[in-house]
Amino acid sequence: MADYEIPNDLRYTREDEWCRVEGSRVVVGVTDYAQQQLGDIVFVELPAVGSTVERGEPFGVIESVKAVSDLYAPISGEVVEVNGDLADHPEHVNEDCYTDGWMITIEPSDPDEVGTLLDAKTYRTHVEERSTE
């Protein structure tokens, strides 16, 4: 299996988004596995601050030289912050998807939803299963 960075302190979705809880808010981005599969990111479309997202529903689009993919909301809530730097620097997702490449911050409508997401060990297994297909 290729070497993917999967931090133990984050939660994950089966669609390859990560979540980091910061106080009452949740920061969201795409995983190292996702950005490596996509290749060079050339465009990221994110929702407006103040919009609401629904768990499991698309909240934006990520485009690479190889593909265009939807971004799926890991939890439901209100978008309270958007990484505006990605408009001019989408390559931040490739360079460091867990820090400069974050995408949105959500104020959850149900904070317990985060607990239903995959932990790092389970997500790692999910990635390994797909890598052997």
Backbone as a chain_set.jsonl record, in Angstrom:
{"seq": "MADYEIPNDLRYTREDEWCRVEGSRVVVGVTDYAQQQLGDIVFVELPAVGSTVERGEPFGVIESVKAVSDLYAPISGEVVEVNGDLADHPEHVNEDCYTDGWMITIEPSDPDEVGTLLDAKTYRTHVEERSTE", "coords": {"N": [[0.835, -1.188, 0.0], [0.452, 2.251, -0.755], [2.036, 5.068, 0.854], [0.189, 6.783, 3.037], [-0.7, 9.688, 4.813], [-2.414, 9.601, 7.77], [-3.673, 11.114, 10.222], [-4.023, 10.366, 13.701], [-5.65, 11.877, 15.383], [-7.863, 12.847, 14.099], [-11.184, 12.636, 12.587], [-12.931, 10.699, 10.108], [-14.491, 10.338, 6.813], [-16.127, 7.949, 4.673], [-15.973, 8.922, 2.181], [-13.631, 10.235, 2.017], [-13.138, 12.674, 3.386], [-11.82, 14.693, 6.049], [-12.179, 15.519, 9.557], [-11.656, 17.911, 12.068], [-12.089, 18.623, 15.365], [-12.519, 21.72, 16.85], [-12.979, 23.297, 19.561], [-16.304, 24.284, 19.653], [-16.646, 23.998, 17.012], [-16.1, 22.486, 13.736], [-13.503, 21.67, 11.662], [-12.976, 21.02, 8.23], [-11.617, 19.007, 5.609], [-9.994, 17.46, 2.732], [-8.636, 14.155, 2.649], [-5.218, 12.908, 2.794], [-5.015, 10.618, 1.251], [-7.123, 11.078, -0.615], [-6.222, 13.438, -1.937], [-3.877, 12.506, -3.103], [-4.876, 10.561, -4.84], [-6.348, 12.15, -6.576], [-4.422, 13.792, -7.764], [-2.667, 16.649, -9.115], [-4.161, 19.435, -7.774], [-6.273, 21.836, -9.183], [-8.404, 23.528, -8.879], [-10.805, 24.633, -6.512], [-14.044, 24.634, -5.366], [-16.026, 26.179, -3.035], [-18.611, 26.439, -0.485], [-20.588, 29.362, 0.447], [-19.935, 31.433, 3.316], [-22.192, 31.133, 5.975], [-23.994, 29.572, 4.664], [-25.819, 26.437, 4.752], [-24.939, 23.036, 5.359], [-25.571, 19.617, 4.618], [-25.207, 16.51, 6.138], [-23.497, 14.062, 4.312], [-24.216, 15.105, 1.888], [-23.258, 16.861, -1.143], [-21.001, 19.614, -0.766], [-19.295, 21.153, -2.142], [-16.848, 21.407, -4.807], [-13.997, 19.73, -6.064], [-11.292, 20.013, -8.224], [-8.991, 18.414, -10.298], [-6.055, 17.809, -12.341], [-6.709, 15.396, -13.329], [-9.382, 14.682, -12.678], [-12.785, 15.641, -11.742], [-14.372, 16.1, -8.723], [-17.003, 15.712, -6.32], [-17.289, 17.278, -3.112], [-18.079, 16.051, 0.037], [-20.24, 16.709, 2.747], [-19.275, 15.98, 6.007], [-20.71, 16.243, 8.309], [-23.775, 17.803, 9.463], [-24.656, 21.278, 9.398], [-23.893, 24.807, 9.897], [-21.925, 26.708, 7.676], [-19.236, 28.418, 8.84], [-16.807, 29.439, 8.308], [-14.562, 29.772, 5.556], [-11.882, 28.563, 3.631], [-10.456, 30.873, 2.026], [-8.022, 31.204, 0.726], [-7.675, 29.049, -0.942], [-8.868, 29.63, -3.36], [-7.06, 31.1, -4.889], [-4.831, 29.559, -4.498], [-5.04, 26.59, -4.952], [-3.315, 24.49, -4.838], [-2.465, 24.185, -2.247], [-3.911, 22.149, -1.104], [-2.684, 19.848, -2.067], [-0.12, 20.245, -1.066], [-0.272, 20.378, 1.771], [-2.694, 18.897, 3.074], [-3.878, 18.771, 5.576], [-3.394, 21.078, 7.017], [-2.733, 23.942, 5.759], [-4.344, 23.335, 3.617], [-6.992, 23.029, 4.452], [-10.615, 23.216, 4.21], [-13.405, 24.076, 4.9], [-15.103, 25.44, 7.802], [-17.373, 24.227, 10.103], [-20.245, 24.939, 12.053], [-21.67, 22.713, 13.971], [-24.969, 21.302, 13.626], [-25.751, 19.167, 15.068], [-23.712, 18.185, 17.379], [-23.013, 15.583, 18.123], [-22.814, 14.103, 15.823], [-20.19, 13.993, 14.887], [-18.984, 11.976, 16.351], [-19.898, 9.717, 15.085], [-18.401, 9.342, 12.877], [-15.617, 7.828, 11.071], [-12.839, 6.513, 12.909], [-9.226, 6.934, 12.942], [-7.96, 4.41, 12.643], [-9.988, 2.752, 11.574], [-10.541, 4.164, 9.22], [-8.066, 3.924, 7.938], [-8.047, 1.157, 7.396], [-10.215, 1.114, 5.612], [-9.115, 2.566, 3.454], [-6.981, 0.861, 2.774], [-8.388, -1.407, 1.917], [-9.591, -0.469, -0.449], [-7.336, 0.08, -1.904], [-6.393, -2.359, -2.662], [-8.131, -3.317, -4.478]], "CA": [[0.0, 0.0, 0.0], [1.183, 3.511, -0.777], [2.159, 5.676, 2.167], [-0.748, 7.894, 3.218], [-0.728, 10.269, 6.151], [-3.748, 9.519, 8.365], [-3.488, 11.486, 11.633], [-4.873, 9.655, 14.653], [-6.528, 12.762, 16.143], [-8.961, 13.319, 13.254], [-12.248, 11.703, 12.206], [-12.935, 10.565, 8.647], [-15.67, 9.808, 6.125], [-15.826, 6.963, 3.632], [-15.754, 9.689, 0.943], [-12.277, 10.787, 2.124], [-12.992, 13.957, 4.051], [-11.402, 14.6, 7.446], [-12.759, 16.506, 10.475], [-10.906, 18.203, 13.293], [-12.917, 19.398, 16.293], [-11.842, 22.856, 17.477], [-14.012, 23.89, 20.396], [-17.637, 23.863, 19.223], [-16.649, 23.973, 15.547], [-15.441, 21.359, 13.091], [-12.773, 22.017, 10.449], [-13.118, 19.93, 7.268], [-10.791, 19.024, 4.413], [-9.884, 16.136, 2.116], [-7.52, 13.392, 3.196], [-4.014, 12.69, 2.012], [-5.366, 9.596, 0.252], [-7.926, 11.72, -1.659], [-5.448, 14.365, -2.767], [-2.938, 11.727, -3.914], [-5.64, 9.923, -5.906], [-6.759, 13.171, -7.534], [-3.287, 14.398, -8.459], [-2.5, 18.097, -8.929], [-5.417, 20.162, -7.616], [-6.226, 23.086, -9.94], [-9.555, 24.373, -8.574], [-11.668, 24.196, -5.412], [-15.256, 25.453, -5.218], [-16.522, 26.0, -1.67], [-19.852, 27.177, -0.22], [-20.467, 30.674, 1.08], [-20.126, 31.51, 4.761], [-23.601, 31.329, 6.287], [-24.812, 28.521, 4.053], [-25.903, 25.226, 5.552], [-24.564, 21.799, 4.685], [-26.24, 18.434, 5.149], [-24.337, 15.346, 6.194], [-23.58, 13.151, 3.179], [-24.566, 15.828, 0.664], [-22.147, 17.669, -1.663], [-20.903, 21.01, -0.332], [-18.39, 21.847, -3.041], [-16.221, 20.629, -5.874], [-12.541, 19.796, -6.167], [-10.914, 19.65, -9.584], [-7.568, 18.178, -10.504], [-5.727, 17.6, -13.746], [-7.236, 14.084, -13.705], [-10.801, 14.442, -12.407], [-13.598, 16.58, -10.971], [-15.076, 15.32, -7.707], [-17.771, 16.425, -5.304], [-16.861, 17.24, -1.716], [-19.268, 15.685, 0.805], [-20.266, 17.188, 4.128], [-19.199, 14.897, 6.982], [-21.736, 16.507, 9.327], [-24.701, 18.885, 9.113], [-24.485, 22.498, 10.166], [-23.702, 26.07, 9.184], [-20.55, 27.046, 7.308], [-18.883, 29.653, 9.534], [-15.532, 29.923, 7.775], [-14.129, 29.13, 4.319], [-10.473, 28.841, 3.33], [-10.415, 31.687, 0.814], [-6.726, 31.065, 0.057], [-7.715, 27.984, -1.943], [-9.292, 30.186, -4.649], [-5.838, 31.466, -5.617], [-3.781, 28.568, -4.249], [-5.617, 25.254, -4.728], [-2.222, 23.536, -4.613], [-2.299, 23.969, -0.805], [-4.5, 20.851, -0.779], [-1.639, 18.86, -2.328], [1.074, 20.5, -0.253], [-0.551, 19.974, 3.15], [-4.159, 18.844, 3.134], [-4.375, 18.825, 6.96], [-3.216, 22.41, 7.617], [-3.059, 25.019, 4.823], [-5.328, 22.874, 2.643], [-8.342, 22.852, 5.01], [-11.604, 23.792, 3.294], [-14.466, 24.835, 5.56], [-15.365, 25.218, 9.225], [-18.818, 24.071, 10.309], [-20.868, 24.958, 13.381], [-22.571, 21.566, 13.804], [-26.337, 21.358, 14.144], [-25.771, 18.074, 16.042], [-22.305, 17.885, 17.662], [-22.796, 14.149, 18.276], [-22.545, 13.49, 14.514], [-18.752, 13.764, 14.733], [-18.684, 10.689, 16.955], [-20.306, 8.619, 14.208], [-17.439, 9.252, 11.774], [-14.579, 6.814, 11.232], [-11.585, 6.886, 13.551], [-8.083, 6.765, 12.038], [-7.709, 2.992, 12.383], [-11.036, 2.262, 10.679], [-10.333, 4.802, 7.919], [-6.874, 3.3, 7.354], [-8.513, -0.122, 6.86], [-11.049, 1.458, 4.45], [-8.191, 2.931, 2.372], [-6.261, -0.35, 2.371], [-9.307, -2.286, 1.171], [-9.75, 0.087, -1.791], [-6.044, 0.061, -2.602], [-6.117, -3.709, -3.14], [-9.16, -3.702, -5.451]], "C": [[0.879, 1.25, 0.0], [1.166, 4.125, 0.628], [1.249, 6.898, 2.253], [-0.684, 8.372, 4.649], [-2.173, 10.267, 6.644], [-3.609, 9.827, 9.858], [-4.507, 10.813, 12.55], [-5.884, 10.554, 15.363], [-7.704, 13.302, 15.331], [-10.015, 12.233, 13.096], [-12.375, 11.761, 10.687], [-14.272, 10.07, 8.117], [-15.211, 8.764, 5.114], [-15.598, 7.642, 2.285], [-14.451, 10.477, 0.99], [-12.195, 12.248, 2.553], [-12.524, 13.701, 5.483], [-12.085, 15.715, 8.236], [-11.857, 16.663, 11.684], [-11.791, 19.087, 14.17], [-12.055, 20.472, 16.936], [-12.891, 23.617, 18.28], [-15.371, 23.366, 19.97], [-17.726, 23.701, 17.71], [-15.855, 22.792, 15.007], [-14.817, 21.827, 11.78], [-12.776, 20.786, 9.535], [-12.152, 20.127, 6.098], [-10.81, 17.649, 3.773], [-8.613, 15.468, 2.614], [-6.333, 13.324, 2.241], [-4.272, 11.657, 0.915], [-6.117, 10.243, -0.912], [-7.068, 12.607, -2.55], [-4.422, 13.617, -3.614], [-3.658, 11.046, -5.081], [-6.025, 10.926, -6.99], [-5.593, 13.699, -8.355], [-3.271, 15.898, -8.205], [-3.85, 18.811, -8.912], [-5.291, 21.513, -8.32], [-7.373, 24.04, -9.589], [-10.336, 23.763, -7.419], [-12.835, 25.173, -5.329], [-15.874, 25.141, -3.87], [-17.792, 26.815, -1.46], [-19.574, 28.524, 0.447], [-20.616, 30.545, 2.592], [-21.597, 31.829, 5.011], [-24.51, 30.296, 5.65], [-24.84, 27.302, 4.971], [-25.518, 24.029, 4.694], [-25.272, 20.645, 5.383], [-25.288, 17.256, 5.069], [-24.587, 14.437, 4.981], [-23.917, 13.81, 1.855], [-23.361, 16.643, 0.174], [-22.177, 19.095, -1.127], [-19.99, 21.814, -1.247], [-17.823, 20.883, -4.066], [-14.714, 20.81, -5.799], [-12.167, 19.267, -7.541], [-9.406, 19.49, -9.661], [-7.317, 18.028, -11.992], [-6.326, 16.289, -14.25], [-8.746, 13.947, -13.595], [-11.453, 15.635, -11.715], [-14.413, 15.742, -10.005], [-15.868, 16.228, -6.781], [-17.076, 16.285, -3.961], [-18.114, 17.006, -0.89], [-19.155, 16.143, 2.251], [-20.239, 16.004, 5.096], [-20.252, 15.017, 8.076], [-22.638, 17.623, 8.804], [-24.411, 20.101, 9.976], [-24.33, 23.716, 9.278], [-22.218, 26.287, 8.901], [-20.221, 28.401, 7.937], [-17.547, 30.227, 9.066], [-15.186, 29.097, 6.536], [-12.675, 29.515, 4.087], [-10.384, 29.554, 1.98], [-9.104, 31.588, 0.053], [-6.764, 30.022, -1.055], [-8.176, 28.48, -3.31], [-8.074, 30.512, -5.503], [-4.744, 30.416, -5.509], [-4.362, 27.18, -3.968], [-4.549, 24.197, -4.453], [-1.942, 23.306, -3.122], [-2.875, 22.612, -0.388], [-3.467, 19.744, -0.987], [-0.467, 19.014, -1.369], [0.883, 20.084, 1.197], [-2.051, 20.01, 3.391], [-4.71, 18.999, 4.547], [-4.153, 20.18, 7.637], [-3.635, 23.481, 6.62], [-4.156, 24.633, 3.836], [-6.714, 22.6, 3.203], [-9.347, 23.579, 4.119], [-12.657, 24.658, 3.973], [-14.486, 24.525, 7.057], [-16.877, 25.245, 9.404], [-19.159, 24.226, 11.789], [-21.924, 23.854, 13.319], [-23.976, 21.813, 14.341], [-26.541, 20.243, 15.175], [-24.322, 17.654, 16.313], [-22.007, 16.39, 17.803], [-22.501, 13.449, 16.949], [-21.063, 13.166, 14.331], [-18.37, 12.387, 15.265], [-19.064, 9.494, 16.097], [-19.35, 8.43, 13.034], [-16.366, 8.21, 12.087], [-13.395, 7.35, 12.036], [-10.445, 6.55, 12.587], [-7.845, 5.297, 11.681], [-8.714, 2.43, 11.381], [-10.87, 2.863, 9.283], [-9.132, 4.184, 7.197], [-7.243, 1.959, 6.706], [-9.345, 0.102, 5.596], [-10.166, 1.794, 3.239], [-7.46, 1.692, 1.86], [-7.131, -1.287, 1.542], [-9.487, -1.776, -0.26], [-8.463, 0.027, -2.595], [-5.736, -1.324, -3.181], [-7.134, -4.177, -4.176], [-8.618, -3.703, -6.86]], "O": [[1.913, 1.299, 0.667], [0.365, 3.732, 1.477], [1.507, 7.92, 1.618], [-0.622, 7.574, 5.584], [-3.051, 10.858, 6.014], [-3.446, 8.915, 10.668], [-5.688, 10.705, 12.222], [-6.877, 10.057, 15.895], [-8.465, 14.132, 15.829], [-9.783, 11.069, 13.422], [-11.979, 12.742, 10.057], [-15.073, 9.475, 8.838], [-14.036, 8.715, 4.75], [-15.089, 7.02, 1.352], [-14.188, 11.295, 0.108], [-11.292, 12.974, 2.137], [-12.789, 12.646, 6.059], [-12.512, 16.721, 7.671], [-11.361, 15.687, 12.247], [-12.192, 20.175, 13.757], [-10.997, 20.183, 17.496], [-13.599, 24.471, 17.747], [-15.585, 22.155, 19.925], [-18.77, 23.31, 17.186], [-15.052, 22.182, 15.713], [-15.515, 22.321, 10.894], [-12.601, 19.658, 9.996], [-11.903, 21.249, 5.657], [-11.549, 16.767, 4.21], [-7.638, 16.136, 2.957], [-6.437, 13.638, 1.055], [-3.803, 11.808, -0.213], [-5.79, 9.99, -2.072], [-7.168, 12.542, -3.775], [-4.123, 14.042, -4.73], [-3.114, 10.962, -6.182], [-6.03, 10.596, -8.176], [-5.766, 14.021, -9.531], [-3.799, 16.367, -7.197], [-4.586, 18.797, -9.899], [-4.331, 22.25, -8.093], [-7.334, 25.217, -9.949], [-10.512, 22.547, -7.344], [-12.64, 26.384, -5.233], [-16.208, 23.992, -3.581], [-18.029, 27.783, -2.182], [-18.476, 28.781, 0.941], [-21.325, 29.67, 3.088], [-22.178, 32.687, 4.345], [-25.668, 30.155, 6.046], [-23.994, 27.154, 5.853], [-25.736, 24.007, 3.483], [-25.536, 20.695, 6.585], [-24.641, 17.036, 4.045], [-25.726, 14.093, 4.669], [-23.907, 13.154, 0.813], [-22.535, 17.069, 0.981], [-23.238, 19.713, -1.042], [-19.924, 23.038, -1.131], [-18.241, 19.732, -4.182], [-14.218, 21.899, -5.508], [-12.65, 18.22, -7.974], [-8.647, 20.319, -9.158], [-8.239, 18.109, -12.804], [-6.442, 16.086, -15.459], [-9.344, 13.173, -14.342], [-10.778, 16.514, -11.18], [-15.07, 14.783, -10.41], [-15.466, 17.355, -6.493], [-16.37, 15.31, -3.705], [-19.118, 17.691, -1.091], [-18.115, 15.987, 2.891], [-21.091, 15.119, 5.012], [-20.639, 14.025, 8.693], [-22.308, 18.298, 7.83], [-23.982, 19.982, 11.123], [-24.596, 23.672, 8.076], [-21.368, 26.079, 9.767], [-20.847, 29.41, 7.611], [-17.202, 31.364, 9.39], [-15.468, 27.901, 6.466], [-12.284, 30.659, 4.32], [-10.253, 28.919, 0.934], [-9.071, 31.86, -1.147], [-5.982, 30.094, -2.002], [-7.909, 27.829, -4.32], [-8.057, 30.232, -6.702], [-3.83, 30.383, -6.333], [-4.197, 26.65, -2.869], [-4.843, 23.136, -3.901], [-1.26, 22.346, -2.764], [-2.393, 21.995, 0.562], [-3.38, 18.813, -0.186], [0.107, 18.024, -0.916], [1.786, 19.496, 1.793], [-2.603, 21.011, 3.847], [-5.886, 19.323, 4.713], [-4.675, 20.407, 8.729], [-4.793, 23.896, 6.631], [-4.825, 25.504, 3.279], [-7.542, 22.002, 2.516], [-8.965, 24.465, 3.355], [-12.787, 25.841, 3.657], [-13.967, 23.506, 7.513], [-17.565, 26.149, 8.929], [-18.457, 23.713, 12.66], [-22.964, 24.032, 12.683], [-24.152, 22.451, 15.379], [-27.399, 20.354, 16.05], [-23.762, 16.855, 15.563], [-20.863, 15.973, 17.621], [-21.994, 12.328, 16.942], [-20.721, 12.173, 13.69], [-17.52, 11.71, 14.685], [-18.607, 8.379, 16.349], [-19.476, 7.466, 12.279], [-16.228, 7.769, 13.228], [-12.995, 8.502, 11.866], [-10.674, 5.949, 11.538], [-7.557, 4.984, 10.526], [-8.339, 1.718, 10.45], [-11.035, 2.168, 8.28], [-9.18, 3.951, 5.989], [-6.801, 1.663, 5.595], [-9.2, -0.634, 4.62], [-10.447, 1.35, 2.126], [-7.335, 1.497, 0.651], [-6.66, -1.889, 0.577], [-9.53, -2.579, -1.192], [-8.493, -0.066, -3.822], [-4.913, -1.447, -4.088], [-7.03, -5.288, -4.697], [-9.351, -4.004, -7.802]]}, "num_chains": 1, "name": "protein.A"}
